[in-house]
């Protein structure tokens, strides 16, 4: 079961990482205004996510990749808060769903964490 979860995680993070390059507009919209160089930060986040996802199935780099994804999930959390507190950044999504998104980030961190230790 753990390998199925690992491969699902790899696909999930690779897809979201690639989305930073294919559809950057939504990511730029949810980037808080205080983040410097939002376009460069978006591309860096996408590259970081893709690199970690690519390395995730590798036994040699697995733990490092998982830790890098956890750091990334923590670093992008302000974007979720920005979506909640800025109507335009929230894409018109109902606040209840934006509130629900906040703990989802913690669940993603937990999911990745469970992949580090056997």
C-alpha positions as CSV (number, residue, x, y, z in Angstrom):
1,X,0.0,0.0,0.0
2,X,2.8,2.4,0.8
3,X,4.2,2.1,-2.8
4,X,0.8,2.9,-4.2
5,X,0.7,6.0,-2.0
6,X,4.2,6.9,-3.0
7,X,3.4,6.7,-6.7
8,X,0.2,8.6,-6.3
9,X,2.2,11.3,-4.4
10,X,4.8,11.4,-7.2
11,X,2.1,11.9,-9.8
12,X,0.3,14.5,-7.7
13,X,3.3,16.6,-7.1
14,X,4.7,16.3,-10.6
15,X,1.4,17.4,-12.0
16,X,1.1,20.4,-9.7
17,X,4.7,21.3,-10.3
18,X,4.3,21.3,-14.1
19,X,1.1,23.4,-13.7
20,X,3.3,26.2,-12.4
21,X,4.9,26.4,-15.9
22,X,1.8,25.5,-18.0
23,X,-0.8,27.7,-16.2
24,X,1.2,30.2,-14.2
25,X,-1.7,32.8,-13.9
26,X,-3.6,31.1,-11.0
27,X,-0.4,30.6,-9.0
28,X,0.6,34.3,-9.6
29,X,-2.9,35.4,-8.5
30,X,-2.7,33.5,-5.1
31,X,0.9,34.7,-4.4
32,X,0.7,37.3,-1.6
33,X,1.7,40.8,-2.6
34,X,4.7,40.8,-0.2
35,X,6.4,38.0,-2.1
36,X,9.3,39.5,-4.2
37,X,9.6,38.6,-7.8
38,X,6.4,36.5,-8.0
39,X,7.1,35.1,-11.5
40,X,10.5,33.9,-10.5
41,X,9.2,32.5,-7.2
42,X,6.4,30.7,-9.1
43,X,8.9,29.1,-11.5
44,X,11.2,28.2,-8.7
45,X,8.4,26.6,-6.7
46,X,7.3,24.6,-9.8
47,X,10.9,23.4,-10.4
48,X,11.4,22.5,-6.8
49,X,8.1,20.5,-6.8
50,X,9.0,18.7,-10.0
51,X,12.5,17.9,-8.9
52,X,11.3,16.5,-5.6
53,X,8.5,14.5,-7.2
54,X,11.0,13.1,-9.7
55,X,13.4,12.1,-6.9
56,X,10.6,10.7,-4.6
57,X,10.6,7.1,-6.0
58,X,14.4,6.8,-5.9
59,X,15.5,4.9,-2.8
60,X,18.7,7.0,-2.7
61,X,16.9,10.4,-2.7
62,X,13.5,9.4,-1.3
63,X,13.9,10.9,2.2
64,X,15.5,14.1,1.0
65,X,12.8,14.6,-1.7
66,X,10.0,14.0,0.9
67,X,11.6,16.6,3.2
68,X,11.9,19.1,0.4
69,X,8.2,18.6,-0.4
70,X,7.4,19.2,3.3
71,X,9.4,22.5,3.2
72,X,7.6,23.5,0.0
73,X,4.2,22.8,1.5
74,X,5.0,25.0,4.5
75,X,6.4,27.8,2.4
76,X,3.4,28.0,0.1
77,X,0.9,28.0,3.0
78,X,0.7,31.8,2.9
79,X,-0.8,31.5,-0.6
80,X,-3.8,29.6,1.0
81,X,-4.2,32.3,3.6
82,X,-4.0,34.9,0.9
83,X,-6.8,33.2,-1.0
84,X,-8.9,33.3,2.1
85,X,-8.3,36.9,3.0
86,X,-8.2,38.4,-0.6
87,X,-11.5,38.1,-2.5
88,X,-9.7,38.4,-5.9
89,X,-7.1,35.8,-5.0
90,X,-9.9,33.4,-3.8
91,X,-11.3,33.1,-7.4
92,X,-14.8,33.6,-6.0
93,X,-14.6,30.3,-4.1
94,X,-16.9,30.2,-1.1
95,X,-15.1,31.0,2.1
96,X,-16.1,27.7,3.7
97,X,-14.0,25.9,1.1
98,X,-11.1,28.3,1.5
99,X,-11.2,27.6,5.3
100,X,-11.3,23.9,4.6
101,X,-8.2,24.3,2.4
102,X,-6.1,25.4,5.3
103,X,-6.0,22.1,7.2
104,X,-5.7,20.3,3.9
105,X,-2.1,21.6,3.7
106,X,-1.4,20.0,7.0
107,X,-2.8,16.7,5.7
108,X,-0.6,16.9,2.7
109,X,2.4,17.4,5.0
110,X,1.3,14.4,7.1
111,X,0.9,12.3,3.9
112,X,4.4,13.2,2.7
113,X,5.8,12.6,6.3
114,X,4.4,9.1,6.4
115,X,6.5,8.3,3.3
116,X,9.8,9.1,5.0
117,X,9.8,6.4,7.7
118,X,9.1,2.8,6.7
